[in-house]
Amino acid sequence: MQMSRIVAIVFASTCFSGATAQADNHAAEKRGLFGTTFLEGWTKNIGAGITGTNGTTSEVRITANTTGEYDDERHRRKFQANLYISKPDSPSGTTDRKAFVEYEENYKPFDNSIYLLGTARYDYDRLLRANSRIAPSVGVGMDLHDSENLTIRASIGTGLSHTWDRDGDTVPEGVLRGSADYNVTKGVTFATTHTFYTNIDDTDELRVISNAELKADIGEEGGLTASLGLNNEYDTTAEGRTEDNEKNDLTYFLRLGYDF
């Protein structure tokens, strides 16, 4: 993956140098899809790129994703879906796929920093213990800091996790989440989220999902974006894909996208 790292560094430097010009020219109207009012007011992005990994998965080569965000005085909504396609190191291995879909809804019932939170996440990875997992949760959160350039949030809640594997378990979970969004400069943003899931019946079972992404508007015409970031998953119940039963799965990526 040395070549991928070199390409990422050079490409990211070129992309971020054009961020200011892109931000001035791209004033998104945030129209609905296909001329309708569906997802009107949402910031939507679709993208694809290259990735590398370290951990339970085999070497990942390409990724595709779509995201959507909506924000007003009372509501914050966020949707994201990611697909990773990998080619195992073994010549006899078959191409593998892993994916996740996540939706988050925040609602502020009062004129303060407290909000109610509902999330649902679906994961698919046939080579780990949980072939498929769905995890809905509800909770309460707080804007710890909310300014023009920086927002920091924290929430606590509870939910359920159901897996489609040989055990088919449904377990109650405690959920703790923290996130931060930072406007680095005009047209360049950094976002990170960390979510902790603990089995309430067996606190030794823990999952941690962390994401970090640096995103920039590029070019002189509206819409194009470049992203550089990582996703990390830690799961004490994971059987892994390596002989040492690795519990951690780190994926880093370089992605081109389009806002619409």
C-alpha positions as CSV (number, residue, x, y, z in Angstrom):
1,M,0.0,0.0,0.0
2,Q,3.0,2.3,-0.2
3,M,1.9,3.6,-3.6
4,S,-1.6,4.3,-2.3
5,R,-0.2,6.4,0.5
6,I,2.0,8.4,-1.8
7,V,-1.0,9.0,-4.1
8,A,-3.1,10.0,-1.2
9,I,-0.6,12.6,0.0
10,V,-0.1,14.2,-3.4
11,F,-3.7,14.1,-4.4
12,A,-5.0,15.5,-1.1
13,S,-2.5,18.4,-1.2
14,T,-3.7,19.3,-4.7
15,C,-7.4,19.0,-3.8
16,F,-7.2,21.1,-0.6
17,S,-5.3,23.9,-2.4
18,G,-8.4,24.6,-4.5
19,A,-10.9,24.5,-1.6
20,T,-11.4,28.3,-1.2
21,A,-12.1,28.9,-4.8
22,Q,-14.6,26.0,-4.9
23,A,-16.4,27.3,-1.7
24,D,-17.0,30.7,-3.3
25,N,-18.6,29.3,-6.4
26,H,-20.6,26.4,-4.9
27,A,-23.7,27.8,-3.2
28,A,-25.8,24.7,-3.1
29,E,-29.5,25.2,-3.5
30,K,-30.1,21.7,-2.0
31,R,-32.9,20.7,-4.3
32,G,-34.9,17.5,-4.0
33,L,-34.1,14.4,-6.0
34,F,-35.3,14.1,-9.6
35,G,-37.1,17.4,-9.5
36,T,-39.3,16.4,-6.5
37,T,-39.3,17.7,-2.9
38,F,-37.8,14.4,-1.6
39,L,-34.7,15.2,0.4
40,E,-35.1,18.9,-0.4
41,G,-32.9,20.9,2.0
42,W,-30.5,18.0,2.5
43,T,-26.8,18.2,1.7
44,K,-26.2,15.1,-0.4
45,N,-23.0,13.5,-1.5
46,I,-22.1,10.4,-3.6
47,G,-18.5,9.3,-3.9
48,A,-16.0,6.5,-4.6
49,G,-12.3,6.0,-4.0
50,I,-9.4,3.7,-2.9
51,T,-8.7,2.3,0.5
52,G,-6.3,0.2,2.5
53,T,-6.7,-1.7,5.8
54,N,-5.0,-3.2,8.8
55,G,-6.7,-5.7,11.0
56,T,-9.4,-8.3,10.6
57,T,-10.2,-7.7,6.9
58,S,-8.2,-8.6,3.9
59,E,-6.7,-5.9,1.8
60,V,-9.4,-3.5,0.6
61,R,-9.0,-1.8,-2.8
62,I,-12.1,0.3,-3.5
63,T,-15.0,1.9,-1.7
64,A,-18.2,3.7,-2.6
65,N,-20.4,5.8,-0.4
66,T,-23.4,8.1,-0.2
67,T,-24.3,10.6,2.6
68,G,-27.0,13.0,3.4
69,E,-27.3,15.7,6.1
70,Y,-30.2,18.0,7.1
71,D,-30.0,20.7,9.8
72,D,-32.5,23.3,11.1
73,E,-33.3,24.9,14.4
74,R,-35.1,21.8,15.8
75,H,-33.9,18.8,13.7
76,R,-30.6,17.3,12.7
77,R,-30.7,14.3,10.4
78,K,-27.8,12.3,8.9
79,F,-27.7,9.3,6.6
80,Q,-24.7,7.4,5.3
81,A,-24.0,4.1,3.5
82,N,-20.6,2.7,2.7
83,L,-19.5,-0.3,0.6
84,Y,-16.0,-1.8,0.7
85,I,-14.9,-4.3,-1.9
86,S,-11.7,-6.3,-1.3
87,K,-9.5,-8.8,-2.9
88,P,-8.0,-11.3,-0.5
89,D,-4.2,-11.8,-0.4
90,S,-4.6,-15.4,-1.4
91,P,-4.8,-16.0,-5.2
92,S,-7.4,-18.7,-4.5
93,G,-9.6,-16.3,-2.4
94,T,-12.8,-14.8,-3.7
95,T,-13.7,-11.1,-3.8
96,D,-15.3,-10.1,-0.5
97,R,-17.7,-7.2,0.4
98,K,-18.5,-5.4,3.6
99,A,-21.0,-2.6,4.1
100,F,-22.9,-0.5,6.6
101,V,-25.9,1.8,6.5
102,E,-26.6,4.3,9.3
103,Y,-29.4,6.8,10.0
104,E,-29.4,9.4,12.9
105,E,-32.2,11.7,14.0
106,N,-31.8,14.5,16.5
107,Y,-34.6,16.6,17.9
108,K,-34.4,19.7,20.1
109,P,-37.7,20.0,22.1
110,F,-36.5,23.1,24.0
111,D,-34.5,26.2,23.3
112,N,-31.3,24.9,24.9
113,S,-28.5,22.5,24.2
114,I,-30.3,19.3,25.0
115,Y,-31.6,17.0,22.3
116,L,-33.3,13.6,21.9
117,L,-31.5,11.1,19.7
118,G,-32.5,8.1,17.7
119,T,-30.1,6.0,15.5
120,A,-30.2,2.8,13.6
121,R,-27.2,1.0,12.0
122,Y,-27.0,-2.1,9.8
123,D,-23.6,-3.9,9.2
124,Y,-22.9,-6.7,6.8
125,D,-19.6,-8.6,6.8
126,R,-19.9,-12.4,6.1
127,L,-16.4,-13.3,7.3
128,L,-16.8,-12.0,10.8
129,R,-18.8,-13.6,13.6
130,A,-21.8,-11.4,13.0
131,N,-22.6,-11.8,9.3
132,S,-25.3,-9.1,9.6
133,R,-26.1,-6.9,12.6
134,I,-28.8,-4.3,13.1
135,A,-28.5,-2.0,16.1
136,P,-31.3,0.6,16.8
137,S,-30.9,2.9,19.8
138,V,-32.4,6.0,21.5
139,G,-31.0,8.4,24.0
140,V,-30.4,12.0,25.1
141,G,-27.5,14.3,24.1
142,M,-26.1,17.7,24.7
143,D,-24.2,20.3,22.5
144,L,-21.1,20.8,24.7
145,H,-19.9,23.5,22.4
146,D,-21.7,25.1,19.5
147,S,-20.0,28.0,17.6
148,E,-19.7,29.0,14.0
149,N,-16.5,26.9,13.4
150,L,-16.7,24.2,16.0
151,T,-19.5,21.9,17.4
152,I,-18.9,19.2,20.0
153,R,-21.7,16.8,21.1
154,A,-22.1,13.9,23.5
155,S,-24.9,11.5,24.1
156,I,-25.9,8.5,26.2
157,G,-28.6,6.0,25.5
158,T,-29.7,2.4,25.2
159,G,-30.7,0.0,22.4
160,L,-30.7,-3.5,21.0
161,S,-28.3,-5.4,18.8
162,H,-29.4,-8.4,16.8
163,T,-27.0,-10.5,14.8
164,W,-27.6,-13.0,12.0
165,D,-25.0,-15.6,12.7
166,R,-24.9,-19.1,14.2
167,D,-26.0,-17.8,17.6
168,G,-28.6,-15.3,16.3
169,D,-28.3,-13.2,19.5
170,T,-30.4,-10.2,20.5
171,V,-28.8,-8.3,23.3
172,P,-29.5,-5.0,25.2
173,E,-26.8,-2.4,24.8
174,G,-25.7,0.8,26.5
175,V,-24.6,3.4,23.9
176,L,-22.2,6.3,24.4
177,R,-21.3,8.6,21.6
178,G,-19.2,11.7,21.1
179,S,-18.7,13.8,17.9
180,A,-17.0,17.0,16.7
181,D,-17.3,19.0,13.6
182,Y,-14.7,21.7,12.8
183,N,-14.6,24.2,9.9
184,V,-10.9,24.3,9.2
185,T,-11.1,27.1,6.7
186,K,-13.6,28.1,4.0
187,G,-14.5,24.9,2.0
188,V,-12.5,22.5,4.3
189,T,-14.1,20.6,7.2
190,F,-13.1,18.0,9.7
191,A,-15.5,15.6,11.4
192,T,-15.0,12.8,13.8
193,T,-17.4,10.4,15.7
194,H,-16.8,7.8,18.3
195,T,-19.5,5.3,19.4
196,F,-19.2,2.8,22.3
197,Y,-21.6,-0.2,22.5
198,T,-21.6,-2.3,25.6
199,N,-23.6,-5.5,26.2
200,I,-25.7,-4.7,29.3
201,D,-25.9,-8.4,30.3
202,D,-22.2,-9.0,29.7
203,T,-20.0,-5.8,30.0
204,D,-17.0,-7.7,28.7
205,E,-18.6,-7.5,25.3
206,L,-17.7,-4.2,23.8
207,R,-17.8,-2.6,20.3
208,V,-16.2,0.7,19.4
209,I,-16.8,2.4,16.0
210,S,-14.7,5.5,15.2
211,N,-14.7,7.7,12.1
212,A,-12.6,10.7,11.1
213,E,-12.8,12.6,7.8
214,L,-11.1,15.7,6.3
215,K,-13.2,16.9,3.4
216,A,-12.6,19.7,0.9
217,D,-14.5,21.4,-1.9
218,I,-12.3,21.3,-5.0
219,G,-12.3,22.9,-8.5
220,E,-13.8,26.1,-9.7
221,E,-17.2,24.6,-10.5
222,G,-19.7,23.6,-7.9
223,G,-20.1,20.1,-6.4
224,L,-16.8,18.3,-6.5
225,T,-15.3,17.2,-3.1
226,A,-12.2,15.2,-1.9
227,S,-12.1,13.3,1.3
228,L,-9.3,11.7,3.3
229,G,-10.0,9.7,6.4
230,L,-10.3,6.5,8.3
231,N,-12.9,4.1,9.9
232,N,-11.9,1.9,12.8
233,E,-14.0,-0.9,14.4
234,Y,-13.1,-2.8,17.5
235,D,-15.3,-5.8,18.6
236,T,-14.4,-8.1,21.4
237,T,-16.7,-10.8,19.9
238,A,-15.1,-10.7,16.4
239,E,-13.6,-13.9,15.2
240,G,-11.5,-12.1,12.7
241,R,-9.9,-13.2,9.4
242,T,-6.4,-13.7,10.7
243,E,-4.8,-16.5,12.6
244,D,-4.3,-14.3,15.7
245,N,-8.0,-13.6,15.9
246,E,-7.6,-9.8,15.5
247,K,-10.4,-7.8,17.1
248,N,-9.5,-4.5,15.5
249,D,-10.3,-3.4,11.9
250,L,-8.8,-0.1,10.6
251,T,-9.7,1.2,7.1
252,Y,-8.2,4.4,5.7
253,F,-9.5,5.9,2.5
254,L,-9.1,8.6,-0.2
255,R,-12.4,9.5,-1.9
256,L,-13.7,11.8,-4.6
257,G,-17.3,12.9,-4.3
258,Y,-20.0,15.2,-5.6
259,D,-22.4,17.3,-3.5
260,F,-25.9,17.9,-4.9
